[in-house]
Amino acid sequence: MFFRRLSKSYYSKEAGTTVPVFVDFSLDIPSGTIQVLTGPSGCGKTTLLHLAAGLTPLDGGSILREPCEVGPVSYLFQEPRLLPWRNVFTNVELPLRASIPVKEEREAKVLRFLSLVGLSGYEAYLPSELSGGMRQRVAIARAFAYPSTLILMDEPFQSLDVKLRYELLQAFLHLWQDERRTTLYVTHDVAEAVLAADSVCRLDGPPAEIADLFSIDVPRSRRKPGLPELMSYEGRLYGGLTG
């Protein structure tokens, strides 16, 4: 995915003027990788996701996708956004009806992904009967079951405790490892960023500018919290936030 010379502004009632979020902004993301976006609130991270998803129109510039990235998008939000009157199974199955018309095939796919996120046996539960972490597991299963070519994540684990956040991150990475879809992943959590990323882009602004951009060279199979080899990457991000 390629962001080429993006421009985007919003009118701010509070400021009484137009506020530029992106001005001539460019970023290249290799297909099949996880690009983490971090930086202070208001620097344009969520806006970049909205632009990538086509939820917000560009004022100028272009967004280009590789052939393997052309198609629908999965979006993981800060909250699971499940239908409260539908059970776990149906929340995952409903988005698949248009793309997988054969009922048996569709149901098998739902059961497979619910199993992969550890929710076998919870198919008939309503969202209100689940913990917050379990609801987010349903959202992860739905994102991967849906035949998307691009995954967008906007701090999907921010409201969870550290242990549960790590467990859900591992559940996400386990699914991603099998189907390496291009992923834009917004997080404020430094440890989460270096555990997940192929590359980390630290933004500053507005207007958004790339304050730092670097790859994580430690294999994911070896990454874990507190790993000394990851500490230098975390220090680089903390230094940018405090410096």
N, C-alpha and C positions, 0 to 999 in steps of 0.2 A: 504494500500500500504506500502511495506517495502523496504527501500533502505539498502542493506547489503554490507558493506565493499567496497564501490565504489572506483574505481580509474579511473582518466581521466586526460590526459595531452595534451597540444597543443604545437606545435613548434612555437616559436615567432621569426619572422624575425628581429624585432627590438632588441631583447635581444640576438639573435643568439644562442638560446638554447631552450630546452624543458621546458615548464612551467607547473608544476603540478597544476591542479584545484581541484581535489579530491584525497585524499590519505586515504584509509581505512575509508571512511565516511559512517555512518549509521544513519538512521532516520526512525521511525515508524509513520505512519499516519493512524489513525482509519478510517475505511470506512464510507462514508456518512458524513464526516466533512470537514470544510474549514480550511486548513493549510496555514497560511500566512507566506511567506518568506520575510524577510527584511534584510538590511545590506548594507554596502558600495558598490559602483559600482566596478565590477570586482571580487567580492568574490565568484561567481559561481552560483548565483540565476537562471539566464536564462539558463545556461548550465544544471542545474538540471532539468529544464522543458524540455529541448531538449532530455535529457537522458530518462526522463519519457515517452515522446512521441515516442521514438524510432527514432528520427530524427538524433541523434548522437550516434555512437556505444560506448559501454563501453570498457575501457582497462582491467578492472577487476571488480570482485564483481557481484552482481545480483540485479535485481529489481523484486519484487514479488507483485502480485495483489491478493486480495481476489476474490473469485468466482464472486461476484457481480460487480467487477471492470474490469473483463475480457471483452474486446471488443474495439470498436472504441473510439477515443479521440476527444473532442472539444477543440480548441485552440483560445483564445482571445488575440490578439496582441495589441501593443501600437497604431496601426492604424487599422481601420476597415477591410481593405483588401477586399473591395467589387469589383465586376466586373463592371467597369464604363459604359459599354455598355448594361448592364442588369438592369431592374427596380428593385425596392425594393422586390416585390413579388418573382421574379425569383431568386434573390440573396439568398433568404431563401429556395426556393423550389428546386433548382438544386441539392444540396447535398443529398436530400431525395429520389431522383429518384431510386437509387439502392436498398434502404431498404424498401421503401413504393411504390410498383408498381401500386397500385390502385390510379388513378389520383384524384378521388373525396376525398379519405381519405387523400391524400397528401396535397391537396389544403386546406382542412378544418384545417389541423394541422398548415399550414403556417398562415392562417388567425387568428387562435387562438393565436399564439405566437406574431404576430404583434399587435394584440389587447392588449395583456398583457403588452407590452412595450410602449403602447400609440401611435401606428402608424397606427391605422385604418384610412382609407381614403388616405393613402400615398402609396398604393400598386403600382401604375403606375409611381411613381416618379423615376427618375434616381438619382444615388448618388450625382451627381453634383448639383442637385436641392435641396439638403438637407443641413442642418447645420452639423457641426462636431458632435454635440451631437446626432443628429438624425441618422447619419450614424453609430455611435457606438451602438445605440439602435437596428439597423438592425443586427449588428454583434452579439449582445446578443441574439436576437430572433433566429438567425441562430444556435448559439451554443446550445441553449436548444431544438430547434425543431429537431436537428440532434440526432439520438438515441445513444448517446455516454454514456459510463460508467464512464468516467473520464473527468474533465474540468481543463484545464491549462490556467492561466491568467497571462500575462506579462505586468504589468502596463497599463491596458487598458484605464484608465481614466486620465493619467498623463498630457495630453496636454489640459485639460479642466479646466474652472474656478471652484472655490470651490463649488458654488451652484449647478452647473450642475454635477460636480463629485458626490456630495452627492445624487442628484436625480437619477443618473444612477446606483450608488451603491445600492440604495433602489430598483430600478427596477430589478437588478440582484438578490438581496436577496429575493425578492418576488417570483421570478421564482424558485430559489433554494429551498425555503421553501417547495414547492410542490413536488419537485423531488430532494431529497438530494443526489446528486452525489458527490463523493469524489472530492475535489477541491484543487489544489495548486495555490496559489494566491501571485504573486510577487508585492510588492509595496514599495516605499520609504516613503510614506505618513503615519506618525504615527497615526493620527486620523482615517484614512481609515482602517489601520490595525486592530485597536481595535474594530471598528464598525463591521467589517466583520468576524473576526476570531473565530473559536473554540479554536485554538491554534496558538501562534506566535513563530516562530523560527527565531532568529536573528543570521545571519551568519557573520563570519569574515574570512579574508584570502586575497589572496590565499596562500596556499591551503585552501579550505573551512573547517571551523570548527564551531561547534555549540557554539556560545558565550552565548546564553540564550535561554531557551525554557520554555514557560509557557502557561497555559490555561486561557481563559477569562471566568469568572464565572457569569458575568451579563447576564441574559436572553436577547436574541436579541429583543424581543418585547419591552424592556425597554431602549434599547440603543439609544442614540441620541447625537449629538455633544454637548460638554460641560457638559455632565452628570458627576457629582462629582465622582461617583463610577468608571468611566472610567479613571479619571485623574491619578490615581496611576499607571495604566498600561501604559498610555502615558509617565508618568514620568520615568518609568522603561526603556522604549525604548529610550527616549531622553538621559537619564543618560548613557546608553550603547553607544550611538553615540558620546557623548561628553567626556566620561570617558575613 
